[in-house]
Amino acid sequence: MVSADSPSHPSPPGHVLLAPDRFPGALTAARAARHLAAGLRRARPGLPVVELPVADGGDGTVEAAVAAGWRRIDVEVCGPTGRPVAARLALNGHSAVVELAEASGLRRLPGGRPRPLVASSVGTGQLVAHAVRLGARRIVLGLGGGACTDGGAGLVQGLGGRLLDALGKDLPPGGAALRSLHALDLRGLPDMSDIEVVVAGDSAGPLLGRTGAAAVDGPRRGATRDEVRLLDAGLRRWADLAEAAARTAARDLPGAGTSGGVGFAALAFLGATIEPGPSLMLDLLGFAEKARGARLVVTGEGTLDTRSLRGSAPIGVARAAARAGAPVVAVAGRRGLTGEQLRKARIQAAYALADIEPDDERRVRRAGPLLEQLTVAIADEWLPPYMVSSKGSMP
């Protein structure tokens, strides 16, 4: 455990709010929250615990919304390589959450094999179209964890648009084919003029060039150096025709390069705004209300390090909890932050599974029980037994 500050006095009466993100390859956010809750209830019987799995706009965004009480909608759509996949969106009244990773994510690649030239975001467009048919008037679009570098061309196709070559034939999916784009037929797009679309993403760079979607995301999706150049050329052709059709210049806007350029299509064709994923999701999940009166907030993710400081869900949780006046501790598979860095991030202490299980394979396999084991240390440090009566309040 690395501590930024030690608890100097008992926390006020109240619940413990469990708000972890996922532990990639080991636990979803919801499962992580369940294991933390099980461990704390054993360590401190009668402790009132509230589970609120969180996400940053990437993998697990829809699951977090469903765990917070949103309705889960199952839809069969095209996966990143065209194979049908069973995807989900979340609905709450006239608001919907759609997640790129659900339909077009890396985890949807058959056999996990990268397909950087042909992977498409068409399934994500189909999810957005389904949300519109269900009556959504506000759509939060999470753009993390994607497998494609197609500039969101597939998103437009999934919504009903057509991308045509010089012979008037539909282009095959993927970013490489965009070099042959000759015309767009947008007559099949739904009217979204009165629908608010908010991208839960980051302030990624522009669509094109050395800091663009192909250069940044292409290698992450398995593209070679030559394939990156090919993808960038396709995205340039796509940008020229897409901006002319949408009558808007979006290629250089902050966030246009998000998730292989899907951010560009959201900006150009959906009139989207882009907001930081963690804070947007916390607002969506009602975090501030659930944190009010909490004696402790526990957050976490697979690896807590300097990359986390650039905008991860746990850092967002810590800042929001600080505004609510609740202390925060973090749990992680591995921890790479100093006490000073934790303090600046508003995290009082961090606990790592690696401290009690150094073997990587066993740590992943036994992540749930290990999380429950860590709660003993958390309870000893932050939840003295005398604080919790049999009814979960201070005697």
Secondary structure as GFF3:
##gff-version 3
##sequence-region A 1 395
A	DSSP	beta_strand	2	3	.	.	.	ID=ss1
A	DSSP	beta_strand	16	20	.	.	.	ID=ss2
A	DSSP	alpha_helix	29	43	.	.	.	ID=ss3
A	DSSP	beta_strand	49	51	.	.	.	ID=ss4
A	DSSP	alpha_helix	61	67	.	.	.	ID=ss5
A	DSSP	beta_strand	71	78	.	.	.	ID=ss6
A	DSSP	beta_strand	84	92	.	.	.	ID=ss7
A	DSSP	beta_strand	95	99	.	.	.	ID=ss8
A	DSSP	alpha_helix	100	104	.	.	.	ID=ss9
A	DSSP	three_ten_helix	106	108	.	.	.	ID=ss10
A	DSSP	three_ten_helix	110	112	.	.	.	ID=ss11
A	DSSP	alpha_helix	122	133	.	.	.	ID=ss12
A	DSSP	beta_strand	138	142	.	.	.	ID=ss13
A	DSSP	alpha_helix	153	158	.	.	.	ID=ss14
A	DSSP	beta_strand	162	164	.	.	.	ID=ss15
A	DSSP	three_ten_helix	176	180	.	.	.	ID=ss16
A	DSSP	beta_strand	183	185	.	.	.	ID=ss17
A	DSSP	beta_strand	196	201	.	.	.	ID=ss18
A	DSSP	alpha_helix	213	217	.	.	.	ID=ss19
A	DSSP	three_ten_helix	219	221	.	.	.	ID=ss20
A	DSSP	alpha_helix	225	246	.	.	.	ID=ss21
A	DSSP	alpha_helix	258	270	.	.	.	ID=ss22
A	DSSP	beta_strand	273	276	.	.	.	ID=ss23
A	DSSP	alpha_helix	277	284	.	.	.	ID=ss24
A	DSSP	alpha_helix	287	291	.	.	.	ID=ss25
A	DSSP	beta_strand	296	304	.	.	.	ID=ss26
A	DSSP	three_ten_helix	308	310	.	.	.	ID=ss27
A	DSSP	alpha_helix	313	323	.	.	.	ID=ss28
A	DSSP	beta_strand	328	335	.	.	.	ID=ss29
A	DSSP	alpha_helix	339	344	.	.	.	ID=ss30
A	DSSP	beta_strand	349	352	.	.	.	ID=ss31
A	DSSP	three_ten_helix	353	355	.	.	.	ID=ss32
A	DSSP	alpha_helix	360	365	.	.	.	ID=ss33
A	DSSP	alpha_helix	367	382	.	.	.	ID=ss34
A	DSSP	three_ten_helix	385	387	.	.	.	ID=ss35
###
